[in-house]
Amino acid sequence: MHPRIEDYALIGDEQTAALVGRDGSVDWLCLPRFDSGACFARLLGDEDNGHWRIAPKGAPGPCARRAYRPDTLVLDTEWDTPDGSVRVTDLMPQRDRAPDLVRIVEGLSGRVTVRSTLRLRFDYGSIVPWMRRSDGHRVAVAGPDSAWLRSEPAVRTWGEHFGTHSEFTIAAGEKVAFVLTWHPSHDPRPPLIDPYEALEHSVEDWRAWAARCRYDGPHRDAVVRSLITLKALTYAPTGGIVAAPTTSLPEEPGGVRNWDYRYCWLRDSTLTLGALLSAGYQEEAEAWRNWLLRAVAGNPADLQIMYGLAGERRLPEYELPWLSGFAGSAPVRVGNDAVRQLQLDVYGEVMDSLSLARRSGLSTKPHMWSMQCALLTFLRGAWRQPDEGLWEVRGGRRHFVHSKVMVWVAADRAVRTLEENPSLRGDMDGWRALREEVHREVCEKGYDAERNTFTQSYGSRELDAALLLIPRVGFLPPGDPRVVGTVDAVRAELGEGGFVRRYSTDTTGVDGLPGGEGTFLVCSFWLADALHMTGRTKEARELFERLVGLANDVGLLAEEYQVGRDGTPGRQLGNFPQAFSHIGLVNTALALYGEERAG
């Protein structure tokens, strides 16, 4: 049986990340960056596409228990066998030069025979490397990639069936360490690390970082775990934060809604910045803001909805036909054609982010305001166009209400910035006029008076969960009857099992794709926020409790959740772990409890 998405845990070094299953197998790892080719791709195929399992010999299935060490990204996985108990500790220490994957086996009781099976497959599981021995190590080379496997001298290692195998017996109190190190094949081997020192330093560093969290309200552990996950999804050299470390985990089992999320989306920018600043992570917020400024620099007409880790603009989409997909969900895609879409909302998100950064005391940059003015100049001439909208639909452009609301946000934040900073210069009258015009049009064309709700697009009767953000961004006050009506309509028409779908995939074909998807977790957090803002805090907190309960056993959330039916359990869907979901958790916790308990 194929693992479920929630069967995985995350480890990483802030430049890439690995997914470790309950069975002790590392099934996904891209080296040296999040967006590099995977050397372990079993997640999207089978064992021959690469994985590394360490577990008691003969153990057929999942571990007895696993957990992160408190306030760290160090994972402990434990098995109980008739002969004793054993623990495998997995981590990726922050790198000096090369990425290292450290796996430490420790005997807890009795004497347990442990087996390690390593199958390296470069380029997303398609290339079997040439293996050789060198200085007591196993070395894998294929084209530009090289990886070194190091273990204790007493552990015998051999090659068999295009894999590297080890088997040893470990007693209580004994430890055996393995280190897998990647480097470009044309470079010499990087310096070796001490795996036990790396473990000690990783624990210390993560706990020191987690201790900076200012939030001290209910579910603090879930908030800290979400913040650690966001930190792990940060590409440290640039400050960019990937939406997820995976590609093509399905939004519908067996379906085609499988996308590459190993890039940085502007749609996440304001919510990410707000979460980091409110939780006390000023340095990380500034790094994200600086990435944003570098990424969007250039002609405002060329603003993209997403960029690469360092701000790369070309992210061509193609398929990997040799991978069968997670649980048979094909195709597997690399790159993302949505990068070429027009989404007018990103202008509002950039303006909102930079406004928040300025108000929060982040250092200003000399070109920041002039760039914002250029964005507004472009937007004044472009805002009447239809676009593909926040959700990157592939069914044709429409006049999406959320996109127009975010145009209003862009103008509003520009006006507010001038009002709060008299030394700046800008077209105050023109931006005010734009703000008023957009507001008037949205209320006329994007509102269904008969049903007392805003709609997904002009003239449509469909709804969109992004409408829940209307009071959050300040387009209308929370007490406005149109806001309350919209919140109630979204909950009624897009609700499923108490959670919220992004939009209906049943009848309209708005996204141009077959099949459906699960409830969208960040949208469900938005519903909790909207309920709180409209005076229904008790209902908001009840929903928040349920959402926190959807996290897997190590506190991680995917993009979506499929509600169970007819006695079947629910399951997580989509790329994993998903930054947007964890951002939603942090922001909702801060909204519901932050004023009471934040330090």
C-alpha positions, 0 to 999 in steps of 0.5 A: 500500500502506498504511504499517505501524504501525512505519513511523512516528516520533514527535515532540511538545512534551509536550502533543501529538504527531505521527506522521511516516511514512517517506515524509516525511508527517505523518499524525497530529496532534491540536491543541492537546492529545493528546485534541483533534480531529486536523488530520492524520488520514491515519493512519486514513483517506486523504490527504483526511483531512489530512496534510503531506508534504515530500519530493523531487519525484516520490519515490514511497515511503520515505526512504533513512534516518532517525534521531533525533538522539542522545538527542533527539526531533528526527527527521532523514529523508534521501532520495537522488535522482539529482540529490542528497541532501536532509534533512528535520528535524522537531520540535515545540519545547516551547511557550510559548503555541501549538503549533508544528510545525517542518520544516526542509529541508536540501540535503546534495549536488547540487540537489534539487527538493522539494515540500511538500503540506499538507492541513489537515482539522480535526475528525479529517479531516472539515472543510476549512478556509477558506484565505487569505493574511495578512502573507505567511502561509497561514492556515486557519480553521474554527470554533474552529481556526486554523493559520498556515503560514510559510515562507521568503519565496523559496518560492512557495506556492499553493493547489490541490485543497483543499491548500497546495503549495510547490515549490523547488530546494535546493542543498547547504548551503542550508536552507528552514524551514516552521512550522505554528502552531495557535491558537484562531481567536478569538485573535490570531496568537501570536508567531512562533518562529525555527525554527533557534533552536527546533531548537538549543534542542530538541536541547540541552534533550532531551540535557540531560534524557536525561543525567539517566538513571542506567541504564548497563547493556546496551541503554542507548540503548533505555532512554533512547529509552523514557524520552524516549518516556514524557517525550513522552507526558507532558502537561506542564501536569498531569504525566499520561502518556497510554497512547499518542498515537493512537486506533484503531490495530488490535489485529488488521488489519481487526478491530474491536479499535480503542480510544482510548488518549489518556488516562491509566490508573491500571493504569500508575501503579506501573510508571510511577512505578517506572521514573521513580524508578529511572532518576533522574527524581524530578521527573517521578515527583512530577508523575505522583504529583501527577496521580494524587492529583488524579485519584482525589480524591473518593468512593472508590466513584467511582474510575475506571480512567482519566482525561483529561489533567487528570483529566477523568472523562467520556470518552464513546465514539463512532465516526467513520464518515467514517474508514475506519480504519488499513488498513481496520480500522473502526470508528474510536473517540473516547473510551473506554466502559471508563471506566465499568467496575469494576476492583478492581485500580486500588485496589491500583495506587493504594495501591502507587503512593502507598506507593512514592512515600512510600518513595522520598522524594517529598514527602507531601501533607496529604490523601494518607494520609486518602484512602488510608484511605478507599480501604481502607474502601470496598474492604473492603466491595466486594472480593467483587464481580466486575469487568471486570478489568485488560484491560477486558473487555466480555464481563461481569464475573468474579472475576478473580484479578489483581483480587483479588491487587491487593486484597491489594496494597492491604491489604498496602501499607496495613499496611506503611505503618503499620508503617514510619510509626508516627506515622500512624493506621489500622485495622491489625487490620482491614487485616491481616484483609482481607489474610489473607482475600483471600490465602486466598480467591485461593489456594483459588478462583483456583488450579488444583492439578491443573495447578499454576497460578493461573487467569484467574478463579475456576473458570476453566481459562483463564490470564492474563498478568497472573498473571505479576505475582504474585511482583512485587507480593509476593503469593507469593515467587518460589520458591513452586512455585505461582509457578513453575508459573504462570509455566511454564503462562502461557509454554506456553499463552499463548506464541506465537513466544516472546512472550506473549498477554494471554489466549486469545481463541479459545474463551472469549469472555471479552472479548465481542469477535470476532477476535483480537489479537497478543502483548502486549509488556508481558506479554512483558516481565513474562515476562522479569521472572518468569523472572528472579525464579524463577532463570532469568536467562539465559532472561530476558535472551534474551527481553529481547534479542528484545523490544528487537529488535522496536522499529522503526528509531527505537526505538519499540514499539506495544502488540502484536506479530503473530508472522510465519507461513509466511515472512511478517514479523511486524508491530507492532499497536495504538496507537503508541507505547505507554507500557506497552510502553516502561515494560516495557522500562525496568523489565525492563532495570533488573531484569536489569542495574540492580543491576550497572551503575546509577550 
